[in-house]
Amino acid sequence: MKKLTIWKLLLAAMLCVPLSVSAQVTIGSGRLPSPNALLDLDATDVKKGIHLPRLTETERDALVSETSSDADKTLNMGLTIFNKSCGCMETWTGEEWFNLCNGVYEAEMEIPACNRIRVYGEYSRNAPLNDQLYIILPVKVNKPGEYNLMGISNNGYFFQTSGTFADVGMFEIRLFGMGTPGIVRVDNLLITNYGEQLGTACDIPVNVRALEMAYKVDCDNVQVFGTYQTRQYMGFNNYVEIPVEVLEPGTTPTSIQTEVINGIRFYANKTFNTIGEDTIVMRSDGSPKQEGTFTYTFITDGAVKTTCSFKVNFISTLGTFEDPSCNCLEIYEERPFTPNGEYWLIDCKSAQADLGQATPLRTFCDIRGGGWTLMWSYSEYTARNTYIQSTATGGTGNSGRMLVYGGYWGVSQNREVNPITTQAGNDGGPTAHVIKYHNFRLNKDAWEHLPAGDKSLMKVRICESPTDMDDEWGLNNYAIIMPNTRANNPLFTNFGDYRVRVPAEGKVFGKKWSVSATGGGTDGGWDEISGNRNYMRLYNSAGFCTHWDFAEGWSNASTTPFQVIPNKGGAVNTTYMRRLNNLFGWFGETEVNHHFGKCGATGENYSFEPATCADSNLYPHSFNPVDISTTSTPNIQNQGRYLQWFVR
């Protein structure tokens, strides 16, 4: 292999003698050249680079361009230079210069008319540019490719955007403002693409004025002070501090405020006298309506507009002994995210409430379900062993029967049982303040004094856990009663005519049913199984407590089988819906087995055999043991299921 020394190459170059080499050449190292390289420049020893011709874009086009002859285009294919205008190597492809920095072609464009360039926004000294300050640049694209457009002011700010044109044609490009003007003057923008002036210079004036007042807000360090409690008017101690940097003082004060959210707003007015750090204090105004965390937003004024937000946490004590509520619906509306549980209520419509002397009562609230107030709760054990109407109270005596007698225990009667009226710890310890869900009922006033009055909704359910509103049995066995008049409201009326229908809907053994005030026949309703009219009434007479009756034995009663789907074990059985005279088990007609009570004291708890039995043969299920002792001696009894009335 023949090797040439560097001095021979240099001598040939100085003498302008053409040098023809038939072998490969290595410069800079004693190693063998690459077998596929005609010229191998190795900097391993000399630690030097190679300089390509450094040309501007104009000088580059003087070598070869799209207007050159076809012969020149072909002859110069592969010619490589360093383009000083864009700071990149470029290679002539035979048709155009290819930019090696980004592997794409530069777009070729021009400004069709200077008077179509628009400048948006107001520009002030020391006021940073934002996305509201920009220019619109119309361009005519003659060749697709990438662009990097800038509008240069030489006054501390500029406009810039970049992208790719995929096609030729007329386009309008938005150049976004950046930087901060430093001098009050009229600037004339210079439009460039990759550092080269774009077309003929245009007169694009930008008026930078002196600020009247400007400041920047530190949104990340806003601090909220004070306690924000519902139904309390916000005072001097409820405010927000906002750190700011004053860019330009002025005689015009700030005037910022938030919208009214959750009953209150924040507002501020302040005059800035000096440049530098400062603080805006936003005061609050109004009374919070609801517990929870709310977001407040404001927009600053002055020359620099900024949108800023902060969060405020509101608390509520509604439903406590010190701050009792009128009902659970009121707690739900003010504290929608508070958990279900026991809360304190008062009769807000009583004369004592007007004097601030009403005695608080504690009961269970289904907050998450929409604000239902528990008014009455009793177990199967209580129904059989406690709710008996003896001859002393005008009855015939029902001892030993699971019968809740309508004339005495109806929902319209005032039968307060085991209420809690004092706060735990005030009269002997917490054991005196445990709600006895197996036998608990508030007075009649608490039933009736509700926001909707005569049309207040009622909900009755059978459950296995009296404080679990997701109890599976309760979700599958319930009724919601929707009285449309006082006469049809069992809270106020003992129905003399048991044929009066009260609009209602619910489930029995997981199957839907409903009763409307009108339609569906003279006495009927609808059930999921047959989809037909059935004799489902809600009535309350002197002999019966409020209940639904499927009227077995009536001439056109449905005989459609009704599927029973138990919630615990056992086979799937069927019974007749028309046999389920007592839907919710609070008085003693013939009862289906295991709905509310089981047939026989020794019967299985979850066999769910399709049987019915009279109230005298109904016994509590053998689960839910509760200590119902009234003395120091424990009295543990299995309560079975619970039946509960809620009002809203």
C-alpha positions as CSV (number, residue, x, y, z in Angstrom):
1,M,0.0,0.0,0.0
2,K,1.4,3.4,-1.0
3,K,1.3,6.2,1.6
4,L,1.8,10.0,1.0
5,T,3.3,12.3,3.5
6,I,1.6,15.5,4.5
7,W,4.3,17.7,3.0
8,K,3.8,16.2,-0.5
9,L,0.1,17.0,-0.3
10,L,0.7,20.5,0.8
11,L,3.4,21.0,-1.9
12,A,1.0,19.8,-4.6
13,A,-1.7,22.1,-3.3
14,M,0.7,25.2,-3.4
15,L,1.8,24.4,-6.9
16,C,-1.8,23.9,-8.0
17,V,-0.7,20.6,-9.4
18,P,-3.5,18.1,-9.7
19,L,-2.8,15.1,-7.5
20,S,-4.1,11.8,-8.5
21,V,-4.0,9.1,-5.9
22,S,-4.8,5.5,-6.7
23,A,-4.5,4.3,-3.1
24,Q,-6.1,5.3,0.2
25,V,-4.6,8.1,2.3
26,T,-4.4,8.5,6.1
27,I,-3.5,11.9,7.6
28,G,-2.7,12.3,11.3
29,S,-1.8,8.7,12.3
30,G,0.5,5.9,11.5
31,R,-2.3,3.4,11.5
32,L,-3.7,1.8,8.3
33,P,-6.6,3.8,6.8
34,S,-10.2,2.5,6.7
35,P,-10.4,0.1,3.7
36,N,-13.5,1.9,2.4
37,A,-12.2,5.5,2.9
38,L,-10.4,7.4,0.2
39,L,-9.2,9.9,2.8
40,D,-8.9,9.1,6.5
41,L,-8.3,12.0,8.9
42,D,-7.3,10.6,12.2
43,A,-7.0,13.0,15.2
44,T,-5.9,10.3,17.7
45,D,-2.4,11.8,17.9
46,V,-2.7,15.4,16.7
47,K,-5.9,16.2,18.6
48,K,-7.2,18.5,15.8
49,G,-10.4,19.0,14.0
50,I,-11.3,19.8,10.4
51,H,-12.7,23.1,9.2
52,L,-15.3,23.1,6.5
53,P,-15.9,26.2,4.4
54,R,-17.9,28.7,6.6
55,L,-20.4,30.6,4.6
56,T,-23.5,32.7,5.1
57,E,-26.7,31.6,3.5
58,T,-26.2,34.2,0.8
59,E,-22.7,33.0,0.1
60,R,-23.9,29.4,0.1
61,D,-26.4,30.1,-2.6
62,A,-23.7,31.7,-4.7
63,L,-22.0,28.3,-4.9
64,V,-25.1,26.4,-6.0
65,S,-28.9,26.9,-5.6
66,E,-32.2,25.9,-7.1
67,T,-31.6,28.4,-9.9
68,S,-28.3,26.8,-10.9
69,S,-28.0,24.8,-14.1
70,D,-28.8,21.2,-14.1
71,A,-25.2,20.4,-14.7
72,D,-24.1,22.4,-11.7
73,K,-26.7,20.8,-9.5
74,T,-25.5,17.4,-10.4
75,L,-21.8,18.2,-10.3
76,N,-22.1,19.7,-6.8
77,M,-24.2,16.9,-5.3
78,G,-22.7,16.0,-1.9
79,L,-21.1,19.5,-1.5
80,T,-20.9,20.2,2.3
81,I,-20.5,23.6,4.1
82,F,-21.0,25.1,7.6
83,N,-23.9,27.6,7.4
84,K,-23.0,30.6,9.7
85,S,-26.6,31.9,9.4
86,C,-28.1,29.0,11.2
87,G,-25.0,27.4,12.8
88,C,-25.4,24.1,11.1
89,M,-23.7,21.9,8.5
90,E,-25.6,21.6,5.2
91,T,-25.2,19.3,2.2
92,W,-26.4,19.9,-1.4
93,T,-28.6,17.0,-2.4
94,G,-28.7,17.8,-6.0
95,E,-32.0,19.8,-5.6
96,E,-31.6,21.8,-2.4
97,W,-29.5,22.3,0.7
98,F,-30.2,19.8,3.5
99,N,-29.7,21.0,7.1
100,L,-27.8,18.3,9.1
101,C,-28.7,19.8,12.5
102,N,-32.3,18.7,12.5
103,G,-32.5,16.5,9.5
104,V,-35.2,18.7,7.9
105,Y,-35.4,21.3,5.3
106,E,-35.8,25.0,6.1
107,A,-39.0,26.5,4.9
108,E,-38.9,29.3,2.4
109,M,-41.3,32.1,3.1
110,E,-41.9,35.8,2.7
111,I,-44.1,38.5,4.3
112,P,-46.8,39.3,1.7
113,A,-47.8,42.7,3.2
114,C,-46.3,44.6,6.2
115,N,-49.6,46.3,7.0
116,R,-51.2,42.9,7.8
117,I,-48.9,42.3,10.8
118,R,-50.8,42.9,14.1
119,V,-49.5,43.6,17.6
120,Y,-51.8,42.7,20.5
121,G,-51.8,43.9,24.1
122,E,-50.3,46.8,26.1
123,Y,-46.6,46.9,26.8
124,S,-45.1,48.6,29.8
125,R,-41.7,49.1,31.3
126,N,-40.8,46.4,33.9
127,A,-44.0,44.5,33.1
128,P,-43.1,40.9,32.0
129,L,-44.8,39.7,28.8
130,N,-47.4,37.0,29.1
131,D,-49.6,34.9,26.8
132,Q,-52.0,37.9,26.3
133,L,-49.1,39.8,24.5
134,Y,-48.3,38.5,21.0
135,I,-48.1,39.4,17.4
136,I,-49.8,37.8,14.4
137,L,-47.5,37.4,11.4
138,P,-48.9,36.6,7.9
139,V,-46.5,34.7,5.7
140,K,-46.5,33.2,2.3
141,V,-44.8,29.8,2.3
142,N,-43.1,29.0,-1.0
143,K,-41.4,25.8,0.2
144,P,-42.5,23.5,3.1
145,G,-40.1,22.9,6.0
146,E,-39.3,24.0,9.5
147,Y,-39.3,27.6,10.7
148,N,-38.0,29.4,13.7
149,L,-39.5,32.9,13.6
150,M,-38.6,35.8,15.9
151,G,-39.6,39.4,16.3
152,I,-36.7,41.2,17.9
153,S,-37.1,44.5,19.8
154,N,-33.6,45.0,21.3
155,N,-35.4,46.3,24.4
156,G,-35.4,43.3,26.7
157,Y,-38.2,41.4,25.1
158,F,-39.0,39.5,21.9
159,F,-41.6,37.3,20.1
160,Q,-40.9,33.8,19.0
161,T,-42.5,30.6,17.6
162,S,-41.3,27.6,15.7
163,G,-42.8,24.7,13.8
164,T,-43.2,23.0,10.5
165,F,-45.1,24.0,7.3
166,A,-46.3,20.9,5.6
167,D,-47.5,22.6,2.5
168,V,-47.2,25.9,0.6
169,G,-49.7,28.7,0.8
170,M,-50.8,31.6,2.9
171,F,-50.6,31.3,6.7
172,E,-51.0,33.4,9.8
173,I,-48.5,32.6,12.7
174,R,-48.8,33.7,16.3
175,L,-45.5,34.7,17.9
176,F,-45.6,34.6,21.7
177,G,-44.1,37.4,23.8
178,M,-41.2,36.8,26.2
179,G,-39.0,38.9,28.4
180,T,-39.6,42.3,30.1
181,P,-39.4,45.8,28.4
182,G,-36.7,47.9,30.0
183,I,-37.0,51.4,28.3
184,V,-40.0,53.6,27.6
185,R,-40.0,54.1,23.8
186,V,-41.5,52.9,20.5
187,D,-39.7,49.8,19.4
188,N,-39.6,48.6,15.7
189,L,-39.5,44.8,15.5
190,L,-37.2,43.0,13.2
191,I,-38.6,39.7,11.9
192,T,-36.1,36.9,11.4
193,N,-36.2,33.2,10.5
194,Y,-33.3,31.1,11.8
195,G,-31.4,34.4,12.5
196,E,-31.8,35.8,8.9
197,Q,-34.0,38.8,8.3
198,L,-37.3,37.7,6.7
199,G,-37.8,39.6,3.4
200,T,-37.9,43.4,3.3
201,A,-37.8,45.2,6.6
202,C,-41.3,46.1,7.9
203,D,-42.3,49.0,10.2
204,I,-43.8,47.1,13.1
205,P,-44.1,49.6,16.0
206,V,-44.5,48.5,19.7
207,N,-45.3,51.3,22.1
208,V,-43.6,50.6,25.5
209,R,-45.2,53.0,28.0
210,A,-44.5,53.9,31.6
211,L,-46.4,51.9,34.2
212,E,-49.1,53.5,36.4
213,M,-49.1,50.5,38.7
214,A,-47.9,47.0,38.3
215,Y,-47.1,44.0,40.6
216,K,-46.5,40.3,40.4
217,V,-48.3,37.8,42.7
218,D,-46.6,34.8,44.3
219,C,-49.6,32.4,44.0
220,D,-47.7,29.5,45.5
221,N,-47.3,31.2,48.9
222,V,-50.8,32.5,49.6
223,Q,-51.7,32.1,53.3
224,V,-55.2,31.7,54.7
225,F,-55.8,32.9,58.3
226,G,-58.7,32.4,60.6
227,T,-61.4,29.8,61.4
228,Y,-64.1,29.5,58.8
229,Q,-67.2,28.1,60.5
230,T,-70.6,27.8,58.9
231,R,-73.3,30.3,59.9
232,Q,-70.8,32.6,61.4
233,Y,-70.2,36.0,59.9
234,M,-66.6,36.4,58.8
235,G,-64.8,39.0,60.9
236,F,-61.5,40.8,61.2
237,N,-59.6,37.6,61.9
238,N,-60.6,35.9,58.6
239,Y,-58.3,37.1,55.8
240,V,-55.8,36.0,53.2
241,E,-52.2,37.3,52.8
242,I,-50.8,37.4,49.2
243,P,-47.0,38.1,48.7
244,V,-46.4,40.4,45.8
245,E,-43.4,42.1,44.0
246,V,-44.2,45.7,43.2
247,L,-42.8,46.5,39.7
248,E,-44.1,50.0,39.5
249,P,-45.8,52.1,42.2
250,G,-48.8,54.3,41.4
251,T,-51.5,56.4,42.9
252,T,-54.3,54.1,41.7
253,P,-55.0,51.4,44.4
254,T,-55.5,47.7,43.6
255,S,-59.1,46.5,43.5
256,I,-59.3,42.7,43.4
257,Q,-61.9,40.3,44.7
258,T,-63.2,36.7,44.3
259,E,-66.7,35.6,43.4
260,V,-69.1,34.7,46.2
261,I,-68.6,31.0,46.9
262,N,-70.2,29.1,49.8
263,G,-71.7,32.4,51.0
264,I,-68.5,34.5,51.3
265,R,-66.1,36.5,49.1
266,F,-62.6,37.9,49.6
267,Y,-61.6,41.5,48.5
268,A,-58.7,43.9,48.8
269,N,-57.8,47.5,48.0
270,K,-54.2,48.8,48.4
271,T,-51.9,51.5,47.0
272,F,-48.3,50.6,46.3
273,N,-45.8,53.4,47.1
274,T,-42.4,51.8,46.5
275,I,-40.8,49.2,44.2
276,G,-40.0,45.9,45.9
277,E,-41.7,43.2,48.1
278,D,-45.1,43.8,49.6
279,T,-48.2,42.0,50.8
280,I,-51.9,42.3,49.8
281,V,-54.4,41.4,52.5
282,M,-57.8,40.2,51.2
283,R,-60.6,40.4,53.8
284,S,-63.6,38.1,53.9
285,D,-67.2,39.0,53.8
286,G,-70.4,36.9,54.4
287,S,-71.4,33.8,56.2
288,P,-70.3,30.3,55.1
289,K,-73.1,27.9,54.2
290,Q,-71.5,24.5,53.9
291,E,-68.7,22.4,55.4
292,G,-65.9,21.4,53.1
293,T,-62.9,22.8,51.1
294,F,-63.7,25.5,48.5
295,T,-61.4,27.1,45.9
296,Y,-61.4,30.9,45.4
297,T,-59.9,32.6,42.3
298,F,-59.0,36.3,41.6
299,I,-57.4,38.2,38.7
300,T,-54.9,40.9,39.6
301,D,-55.3,44.4,38.2
302,G,-52.7,46.9,37.0
303,A,-50.4,46.4,34.0
304,V,-49.6,42.8,34.8
305,K,-52.6,40.5,34.9
306,T,-52.3,37.2,36.9
307,T,-54.9,34.6,37.7
308,C,-54.4,33.2,41.2
309,S,-56.3,30.6,43.4
310,F,-56.3,29.5,47.0
311,K,-58.3,27.0,49.0
312,V,-60.3,27.6,52.2
313,N,-61.4,24.9,54.6
314,F,-64.8,25.4,56.2
315,I,-65.9,23.6,59.3
316,S,-69.3,22.9,60.9
317,T,-70.5,21.9,64.3
318,L,-74.1,21.4,63.3
319,G,-75.5,18.3,64.9
320,T,-73.4,18.5,68.1
321,F,-74.9,18.9,71.6
322,E,-73.8,22.5,71.7
323,D,-75.1,23.2,68.1
324,P,-78.1,20.9,67.6
325,S,-79.9,20.8,64.2
326,C,-83.6,20.9,63.4
327,N,-83.3,17.5,61.5
328,C,-80.8,15.4,59.6
329,L,-81.7,16.9,56.3
330,E,-80.4,20.2,57.5
331,I,-77.1,18.5,58.6
332,Y,-76.9,16.9,55.1
333,E,-77.3,20.2,53.4
334,E,-74.6,21.9,55.5
335,R,-72.3,18.9,56.0
336,P,-72.8,16.6,52.9
337,F,-69.5,14.7,53.4
338,T,-69.9,14.0,57.2
339,P,-70.4,10.3,57.9
340,N,-73.6,8.6,59.0
341,G,-74.0,8.4,62.7
342,E,-75.6,9.8,65.8
343,Y,-76.3,13.6,66.0
344,W,-78.2,16.0,68.2
345,L,-81.5,17.6,67.2
346,I,-84.1,20.0,68.6
347,D,-87.6,20.8,67.7
348,C,-87.0,24.1,65.9
349,K,-90.7,24.9,65.6
350,S,-91.4,24.7,69.3
351,A,-91.9,27.7,71.6
352,Q,-88.9,26.6,73.6
353,A,-86.7,26.7,70.5
354,D,-87.7,30.4,70.0
355,L,-86.6,31.1,73.6
356,G,-83.4,29.1,73.1
357,Q,-84.6,26.5,75.7
358,A,-85.4,23.5,73.6
359,T,-83.9,20.2,74.9
360,P,-81.6,18.5,72.4
361,L,-82.4,14.9,71.4
362,R,-79.9,12.4,70.0
363,T,-80.8,10.1,67.1
364,F,-79.2,8.4,64.0
365,C,-78.8,10.3,60.8
366,D,-78.4,8.8,57.3
367,I,-76.4,11.7,55.9
368,R,-75.0,9.9,52.9
369,G,-78.4,8.7,51.8
370,G,-79.7,12.3,51.6
371,G,-80.4,13.4,55.2
372,W,-82.9,10.9,56.7
373,T,-83.8,11.2,60.4
374,L,-84.3,8.0,62.4
375,M,-87.6,8.4,64.3
376,W,-88.5,4.8,65.3
377,S,-86.4,1.6,65.6
378,Y,-87.4,-1.7,67.1
379,S,-86.3,-5.4,66.8
380,E,-88.2,-8.6,66.3
381,Y,-87.6,-9.3,70.0
382,T,-89.1,-6.0,71.0
383,A,-92.1,-6.6,68.7
384,R,-92.9,-9.9,70.4
385,N,-92.0,-9.1,74.0
386,T,-92.4,-5.4,74.6
387,Y,-94.9,-3.9,72.1
388,I,-98.0,-5.5,73.6
389,Q,-101.3,-3.6,74.1
390,S,-102.9,-4.8,77.3
391,T,-106.4,-4.2,78.5
392,A,-105.0,-1.5,80.7
393,T,-104.3,0.6,77.6
394,G,-107.6,-0.1,76.0
395,G,-106.6,-3.2,74.0
396,T,-107.4,-6.8,74.0
397,G,-103.9,-8.1,75.1
398,N,-101.3,-9.3,72.7
399,S,-98.7,-10.9,74.9
400,G,-96.7,-13.6,73.2
401,R,-97.5,-12.4,69.7
402,M,-95.3,-10.5,67.2
403,L,-97.9,-7.9,66.7
404,V,-97.4,-4.1,66.7
405,Y,-100.9,-2.9,67.2
406,G,-102.0,0.0,64.9
407,G,-104.3,1.9,67.3
408,Y,-101.6,2.2,69.9
409,W,-98.3,2.0,68.1
410,G,-99.2,3.7,64.8
411,V,-96.8,6.3,63.4
412,S,-99.3,9.0,64.2
413,Q,-99.3,8.2,67.9
414,N,-97.0,10.0,70.4
415,R,-95.0,7.0,71.8
416,E,-91.6,8.3,72.9
417,V,-89.3,5.4,73.9
418,N,-85.8,5.6,75.4
419,P,-84.9,9.0,74.1
420,I,-81.5,10.6,74.9
421,T,-81.7,14.2,76.0
422,T,-78.4,14.8,77.8
423,Q,-74.8,14.8,76.6
424,A,-72.6,11.8,77.6
425,G,-70.8,12.5,80.8
426,N,-73.3,14.8,82.3
427,D,-75.4,12.4,84.3
428,G,-73.5,9.3,85.2
429,G,-71.4,8.1,82.4
430,P,-71.6,6.9,78.8
431,T,-73.8,3.8,79.4
432,A,-76.8,6.1,80.0
433,H,-76.3,7.6,76.5
434,V,-76.3,4.6,74.2
435,I,-79.2,4.7,71.7
436,K,-81.2,1.5,72.2
437,Y,-81.9,0.7,68.6
438,H,-83.9,-2.4,69.6
439,N,-86.5,-0.1,71.2
440,F,-86.1,3.6,70.4
441,R,-88.6,6.2,69.3
442,L,-88.7,10.0,69.3
443,N,-91.8,12.0,70.2
444,K,-94.5,13.0,67.7
445,D,-93.4,16.6,67.4
446,A,-90.0,15.5,66.1
447,W,-91.9,13.5,63.4
448,E,-94.1,16.4,62.3
449,H,-91.9,19.4,62.5
450,L,-90.0,18.8,59.3
451,P,-89.2,21.2,56.4
452,A,-91.7,19.6,54.0
453,G,-94.5,19.5,56.7
454,D,-97.5,17.5,55.5
455,K,-95.6,16.2,52.5
456,S,-92.4,15.0,54.3
457,L,-91.1,11.7,53.0
458,M,-90.9,8.6,55.1
459,K,-88.8,5.5,54.7
460,V,-89.2,2.2,56.5
461,R,-86.8,-0.7,56.2
462,I,-86.0,-4.1,57.6
463,C,-82.3,-4.5,58.4
464,E,-79.9,-6.7,60.3
465,S,-77.6,-3.8,61.4
466,P,-79.5,-0.8,62.6
467,T,-76.6,1.7,61.9
468,D,-75.5,0.3,58.6
469,M,-77.3,2.0,55.7
470,D,-75.7,-0.4,53.3
471,D,-77.1,-3.4,55.1
472,E,-78.0,-6.0,52.5
473,W,-81.4,-6.9,54.0
474,G,-82.3,-3.2,54.3
475,L,-81.4,-2.5,50.7
476,N,-83.7,-5.3,49.5
477,N,-86.6,-4.7,51.9
478,Y,-87.7,-1.1,52.2
479,A,-90.5,1.4,51.3
480,I,-90.4,5.1,50.6
481,I,-93.7,6.8,51.3
482,M,-94.5,10.0,49.4
483,P,-97.7,11.5,50.8
484,N,-99.3,14.2,48.6
485,T,-101.8,15.5,51.1
486,R,-102.1,15.7,54.9
487,A,-105.0,13.3,54.8
488,N,-102.8,10.7,53.1
489,N,-99.9,11.2,55.5
490,P,-99.8,8.5,58.2
491,L,-97.9,10.9,60.4
492,F,-101.0,13.0,60.8
493,T,-104.0,10.7,60.1
494,N,-105.4,7.4,61.3
495,F,-107.0,6.3,58.0
496,G,-110.7,5.6,58.4
497,D,-110.9,4.2,54.8
498,Y,-108.2,1.5,54.3
499,R,-108.7,1.8,50.6
500,V,-106.9,5.2,50.6
501,R,-103.7,4.8,48.7
502,V,-100.5,6.6,49.6
503,P,-97.9,6.9,46.8
504,A,-95.0,4.7,47.6
505,E,-92.1,2.6,46.1
506,G,-89.6,0.1,47.3
507,K,-88.4,-3.5,47.3
508,V,-89.5,-6.7,48.9
509,F,-87.0,-9.5,48.8
510,G,-85.0,-7.4,46.3
511,K,-87.9,-7.1,43.9
512,K,-89.2,-3.6,43.0
513,W,-92.8,-2.5,43.5
514,S,-94.7,0.8,43.5
515,V,-98.0,2.3,44.3
516,S,-99.3,5.6,42.7
517,A,-101.9,8.0,43.9
518,T,-103.9,7.5,40.7
519,G,-104.0,5.0,37.9
520,G,-103.2,1.3,38.0
521,G,-106.8,0.4,38.9
522,T,-109.0,1.2,41.8
523,D,-106.9,-0.5,44.5
524,G,-103.7,-1.6,42.7
525,G,-100.0,-1.0,42.2
526,W,-97.2,-2.6,40.3
527,D,-94.6,-5.2,41.1
528,E,-91.5,-6.3,39.2
529,I,-92.5,-10.0,38.9
530,S,-95.8,-9.7,37.1
531,G,-95.7,-6.1,36.0
532,N,-99.4,-6.1,36.7
533,R,-101.8,-4.4,39.0
534,N,-101.8,-5.9,42.5
535,Y,-103.7,-5.0,45.7
536,M,-101.0,-3.1,47.4
537,R,-102.3,-0.4,49.8
538,L,-100.8,1.6,52.5
539,Y,-103.4,2.1,55.1
540,N,-103.9,2.9,58.8
541,S,-107.2,2.1,60.6
542,A,-108.3,1.7,64.1
543,G,-107.3,-2.0,64.1
544,F,-104.2,-2.0,62.1
545,C,-101.0,0.0,62.0
546,T,-99.8,1.5,58.8
547,H,-98.9,-1.2,56.4
548,W,-99.2,-2.6,52.8
549,D,-101.7,-5.3,52.1
550,F,-101.7,-7.6,49.1
551,A,-105.2,-8.7,50.1
552,E,-105.1,-12.4,49.8
553,G,-108.6,-13.8,49.0
554,W,-109.9,-10.7,47.2
555,S,-111.6,-11.4,43.9
556,N,-108.8,-10.2,41.6
557,A,-105.7,-10.7,43.7
558,S,-102.6,-11.7,41.8
559,T,-101.5,-15.3,42.1
560,T,-98.1,-14.7,40.3
561,P,-95.3,-16.6,42.1
562,F,-92.8,-14.3,43.8
563,Q,-89.1,-15.3,43.9
564,V,-87.4,-15.1,47.3
565,I,-83.7,-14.3,47.2
566,P,-82.2,-14.5,50.7
567,N,-79.1,-12.6,51.7
568,K,-77.5,-15.4,53.6
569,G,-77.2,-19.0,52.6
570,G,-80.1,-21.4,51.8
571,A,-81.7,-22.3,48.5
572,V,-83.6,-20.0,46.3
573,N,-87.3,-20.6,47.0
574,T,-90.6,-19.1,45.9
575,T,-93.6,-17.9,47.7
576,Y,-96.7,-16.1,46.6
577,M,-96.5,-12.3,46.6
578,R,-100.2,-12.2,47.5
579,R,-99.4,-14.2,50.6
580,L,-97.1,-11.4,51.9
581,N,-99.9,-9.6,53.5
582,N,-97.7,-7.8,56.0
583,L,-94.9,-6.4,53.9
584,F,-92.8,-5.0,56.7
585,G,-93.9,-7.0,59.7
586,W,-95.1,-4.3,62.1
587,F,-98.5,-5.9,62.9
588,G,-99.8,-9.4,63.1
589,E,-101.4,-10.7,60.0
590,T,-100.1,-13.9,58.3
591,E,-96.3,-13.4,57.8
592,V,-94.0,-15.1,55.3
593,N,-91.2,-17.1,57.0
594,H,-87.9,-15.2,57.7
595,H,-89.1,-11.8,56.5
596,F,-89.5,-10.2,59.9
597,G,-89.4,-13.1,62.4
598,K,-89.2,-16.8,61.7
599,C,-91.8,-19.5,62.0
600,G,-91.3,-21.3,65.4
601,A,-88.8,-20.7,68.2
602,T,-86.5,-23.5,67.0
603,G,-86.7,-22.7,63.3
604,E,-83.5,-22.2,61.3
605,N,-82.3,-18.7,60.8
606,Y,-81.5,-18.9,57.1
607,S,-83.3,-21.8,55.6
608,F,-85.9,-19.5,53.9
609,E,-88.5,-22.3,53.4
610,P,-91.6,-20.9,51.5
611,A,-93.8,-21.0,54.6
612,T,-96.1,-18.5,56.3
613,C,-97.2,-18.4,59.9
614,A,-99.4,-16.3,62.2
615,D,-98.1,-13.6,64.4
616,S,-98.4,-15.9,67.5
617,N,-95.9,-18.4,65.9
618,L,-93.4,-15.7,64.8
619,Y,-90.2,-15.6,66.9
620,P,-87.0,-13.5,66.7
621,H,-84.2,-14.8,64.6
622,S,-81.3,-16.1,66.7
623,F,-78.7,-13.4,65.9
624,N,-77.9,-9.8,67.0
625,P,-77.4,-10.4,70.7
626,V,-77.9,-7.1,72.7
627,D,-77.6,-6.4,76.4
628,I,-81.0,-4.9,77.3
629,S,-80.5,-5.0,81.0
630,T,-81.8,-2.1,83.2
631,T,-79.8,-3.2,86.2
632,S,-76.3,-4.3,86.8
633,T,-77.3,-7.9,85.9
634,P,-76.7,-8.5,82.2
635,N,-79.7,-9.5,80.1
636,I,-78.4,-10.6,76.7
637,Q,-81.2,-11.3,74.2
638,N,-81.1,-12.1,70.5
639,Q,-82.9,-9.3,68.8
640,G,-83.2,-10.7,65.3
641,R,-83.8,-8.1,62.6
642,Y,-84.8,-4.5,63.1
643,L,-87.6,-2.4,61.6
644,Q,-86.8,1.3,61.3
645,W,-88.8,4.4,60.3
646,F,-86.9,7.4,58.9
647,V,-88.4,10.8,58.0
648,R,-87.1,13.6,55.7
